[in-house]
Amino acid sequence: MAREQRILVGQVVAITGGARGIGKATAQRLAREGMKVSIGDLDGDLAEEVAGHLGGGAIGMELDVTDVDSFSDFIEATEEQLGPIDVLINNAGIMQLGPFIEEDLATTERMININVYGVHYGCKLVLPKMVARRRGHLVNIASVAGTAGFSNGVTYCGTKHYVRGMSEGLHSELRGTGIDVSCVMPVAVHTELGAGLPEPRGVKMPQPEDVAEEICLALKEPRFDVFVPRSVGTLQQVMSILPRGGRERMTRAMKADQVLATADMNARRDYELRAARSAPAIETGKKKKKDKKKAKAAKSDD
């Protein structure tokens, strides 16, 4: 017997990083479904602009997912204006590429703060209320990179492994509470984040609208694993039963191991520059460290 789909009309969904790419496409898709949409993005003006085009009372506001107070304010404002959050989509994330030994610590910290803490904070802040109401759905955007490791994107892969592992743990811990957890694992997508990346053999690079559609379907018929395209899920099942050598040979045959390593960095230049400015607190932190060093040096001179 076919499982009856959930009705999404009237439910409140909060989306981080919702002004561009997958987040924007998902906001548009869920608005068409009749959901009440709240968009949070570091670019608050763009978030408001996107929300204005959605209609249906959608709202957009500035959100720095690396700042727990900013995240808390976003959730509070969403619930004040739209009502209790039924669905949180932790979508905000960045991918900066390059050899691991050449990656500066600010880049490492930036990806960890956004991709790891940005998801962790969201789950931590909304779950108590969801558990109290015994309903809710967490959707964490990971990546196929969270199921393997690829050269030229070591830190990024590590952060997405965290999202995958955290989602698995929450899925187990929340069983029976009325809270659903979905982990979305797309291949490289035609967005700014995916700029300059080649397609692996046998896997078509999806559009952000394809990911949005799968998220919508996962909300209607809850499931944990959300691979985009779905064929990647089948590949993952096959590869999971192979020994490491077999998995690596299969990965090389598909040239999946070259997707990040052979990225066209000229095509990625604009994205990489924007990503480098996507965690303001890191720059503030660096300034504080410099100020402390100066103060220490000045004290030693006295």
C-alpha positions in Angstrom: 0.0 0.0 0.0 1.4 3.4 -1.0 2.3 5.6 1.9 0.1 8.7 2.2 2.2 11.9 1.6 2.3 14.6 4.2 0.6 17.9 3.5 3.1 20.7 3.7 0.6 23.6 3.2 0.9 26.0 6.1 4.0 24.5 7.7 6.8 26.8 8.7 10.2 26.1 7.1 13.5 28.0 8.0 16.3 27.8 5.4 19.9 28.9 6.1 21.9 30.2 3.2 18.6 30.6 1.4 19.4 33.5 -0.8 21.4 31.6 -3.4 21.9 28.2 -5.0 20.2 25.1 -3.5 18.8 27.2 -0.6 17.1 29.6 -3.0 15.7 26.9 -5.2 14.4 25.0 -2.1 12.7 28.2 -0.8 11.0 28.7 -4.2 9.9 25.0 -4.4 8.5 24.9 -0.8 6.8 28.3 -1.2 4.9 26.8 -4.2 4.0 23.9 -2.0 2.2 26.4 0.3 4.8 26.5 3.1 5.6 29.6 5.1 9.2 30.3 4.3 11.9 32.1 6.3 15.2 32.7 4.6 18.4 33.4 6.6 21.6 34.5 4.8 24.7 36.4 5.5 23.6 38.8 2.7 20.5 40.0 4.5 19.4 42.4 1.7 19.5 39.6 -0.8 17.5 37.3 1.6 14.8 40.0 1.8 14.8 40.4 -1.9 14.4 36.7 -2.6 11.7 36.4 0.1 9.8 39.3 -1.5 9.6 37.4 -4.8 8.3 34.3 -3.1 5.1 35.9 -1.7 2.9 34.1 0.8 4.3 36.1 3.6 7.8 34.8 3.2 10.5 36.6 5.2 14.2 37.1 4.7 16.8 38.3 7.1 20.5 38.5 7.9 22.0 35.3 9.5 25.5 34.4 10.4 25.4 30.7 11.1 28.8 30.8 12.8 27.4 33.1 15.5 25.0 31.3 17.9 23.4 34.5 18.9 22.7 35.5 15.3 21.2 32.0 14.7 19.1 32.3 17.9 17.8 35.7 16.7 16.9 34.2 13.3 14.9 31.4 14.9 13.2 33.7 17.3 12.2 36.2 14.6 10.9 33.4 12.4 8.7 32.0 15.1 7.4 35.5 16.1 6.4 36.3 12.5 5.4 32.9 11.0 4.8 30.5 14.0 6.7 27.5 15.4 9.3 26.0 13.0 8.2 22.7 11.6 11.2 22.2 9.3 14.8 23.5 9.6 16.9 23.1 6.5 20.6 23.6 7.4 21.8 24.5 4.0 24.5 27.1 4.5 27.9 25.9 3.5 31.0 26.7 1.6 33.6 24.8 -0.3 37.1 26.3 -0.8 39.5 24.1 -2.8 43.2 23.6 -2.8 46.0 21.2 -1.7 45.7 20.5 2.1 49.3 21.5 2.8 48.8 24.9 1.1 45.5 25.7 2.9 45.8 28.5 5.4 44.3 28.2 8.8 41.7 31.0 8.2 40.3 28.9 5.3 40.2 25.8 7.5 38.5 27.6 10.3 36.0 29.2 8.0 34.8 25.9 6.5 34.6 24.2 9.9 32.7 27.2 11.4 30.2 27.4 8.6 29.8 23.7 7.6 30.1 22.2 11.0 29.0 24.7 13.6 26.5 26.2 11.3 24.6 22.9 11.2 25.3 22.0 14.9 23.9 25.3 16.2 20.8 25.0 14.1 20.0 21.5 15.3 20.8 22.5 18.9 18.5 25.5 18.9 15.4 24.1 17.3 15.3 20.6 18.6 14.1 21.3 22.2 11.0 23.0 20.9 10.4 20.3 18.3 10.8 17.5 20.9 8.4 19.3 23.2 5.8 19.5 20.4 6.7 15.9 19.3 6.9 16.9 15.7 9.4 18.5 13.3 11.9 17.7 10.6 15.6 18.4 10.4 17.1 18.5 6.9 20.9 18.7 6.9 22.7 19.4 3.6 25.8 17.2 3.4 27.3 16.0 0.2 28.5 12.8 -1.5 31.9 14.2 -0.3 30.6 13.2 3.2 30.7 9.5 2.2 34.2 9.5 0.8 37.4 11.6 0.6 38.6 13.6 -2.4 41.9 15.3 -3.0 42.0 19.1 -3.2 39.0 19.2 -0.9 40.3 17.6 2.3 38.8 20.0 4.8 35.5 20.2 2.9 35.1 16.5 2.9 35.9 16.3 6.6 33.1 18.8 7.4 30.6 16.9 5.3 31.5 13.7 7.1 30.7 15.5 10.3 27.2 16.5 8.9 26.6 12.9 7.8 27.7 11.4 11.1 25.8 14.0 13.2 22.7 13.4 11.2 23.0 9.6 11.6 23.4 10.0 15.4 20.4 12.3 15.6 18.3 9.9 13.4 19.0 7.2 16.0 18.6 9.3 19.1 15.4 10.9 18.0 13.7 7.7 17.0 10.2 7.6 18.5 10.1 11.3 19.3 8.1 12.4 16.2 11.1 14.2 14.8 12.4 13.2 11.4 16.0 13.7 10.1 17.1 13.7 6.5 20.6 14.0 5.2 20.9 15.4 1.7 23.9 14.2 -0.3 24.1 15.6 -3.8 27.0 15.3 -6.2 28.5 18.6 -7.4 25.6 20.9 -8.4 25.3 23.6 -11.0 25.6 26.5 -8.5 28.3 29.0 -7.6 29.8 26.5 -5.2 30.1 23.9 -8.0 31.6 26.4 -10.5 34.5 25.0 -12.5 34.0 21.4 -11.5 34.0 18.6 -14.2 31.3 15.9 -14.3 32.3 12.4 -13.3 31.7 9.7 -15.8 28.1 8.3 -15.7 26.7 10.9 -13.3 25.0 14.0 -14.6 25.6 17.2 -12.6 22.1 18.2 -11.2 20.6 21.7 -11.1 19.7 23.2 -7.7 16.0 22.7 -8.6 16.7 18.9 -8.7 18.0 19.0 -5.2 15.0 21.2 -4.1 12.6 18.7 -5.6 14.2 15.8 -3.7 14.1 17.8 -0.4 10.4 18.5 -1.0 9.7 14.8 -1.6 11.7 13.9 1.6 9.4 16.2 3.6 6.3 14.6 2.1 7.6 11.0 2.5 10.3 11.2 5.2 13.5 9.3 4.5 17.0 9.7 5.9 19.2 9.2 2.8 18.5 11.8 0.1 21.0 11.2 -2.7 20.9 13.6 -5.7 20.7 12.1 -8.3 19.1 9.0 -6.8 21.4 6.8 -8.9 24.3 7.8 -6.7 22.5 6.0 -3.8 22.6 2.8 -5.8 26.3 3.3 -6.6 27.0 3.9 -2.9 25.3 0.6 -2.0 27.4 -1.3 -4.5 30.6 0.4 -3.4 29.8 -0.3 0.3 30.2 -4.1 -0.3 33.5 -3.7 -2.1 36.9 -3.8 -0.4 38.9 -0.6 -0.4 40.9 -1.5 -3.4 37.7 -2.2 -5.4 36.1 1.1 -4.2 39.2 3.1 -5.3 39.3 1.4 -8.7 35.7 2.1 -9.3 36.1 5.8 -8.2 39.1 6.2 -10.6 37.2 4.5 -13.4 34.4 7.1 -13.0 37.0 9.9 -12.6 35.2 10.9 -9.4 38.5 11.2 -7.7 39.4 14.1 -10.1 36.3 16.2 -9.7 37.8 18.5 -7.1 41.4 18.0 -8.1 40.9 19.2 -11.6 38.6 22.1 -10.9 39.0 25.2 -13.1 40.1 27.7 -10.5 39.8 30.6 -12.9 36.1 29.8 -13.2 35.8 29.5 -9.4 37.6 32.8 -8.7 34.5 34.9 -7.9 33.0 32.2 -5.7 36.3 31.6 -3.8 36.6 35.3 -3.1 33.0 35.5 -1.8 33.5 32.4 0.3 36.6 33.9 1.8 34.4 36.7 3.2 31.6 34.5 4.4 32.6 34.2 8.1 33.2 37.8 9.4 33.8 36.6 13.0 37.0 34.8 11.8 38.5 38.1 10.6 37.4 39.7 13.9 39.1 36.8 15.8 42.3 37.3 13.8 42.3 41.0 14.6 41.9 40.1 18.3 44.8 37.8 18.2 47.0 40.5 16.6 45.8 43.0 19.2 46.8 40.5 22.0 50.2 40.0 20.4 50.7 43.8 20.1 49.6 44.3 23.8 51.9 41.5 24.9 54.8 43.0 22.9 54.1 46.5 24.3 54.0 45.1 27.9 57.4 43.3 27.4 58.9 46.7 26.2 57.8 48.4 29.4 
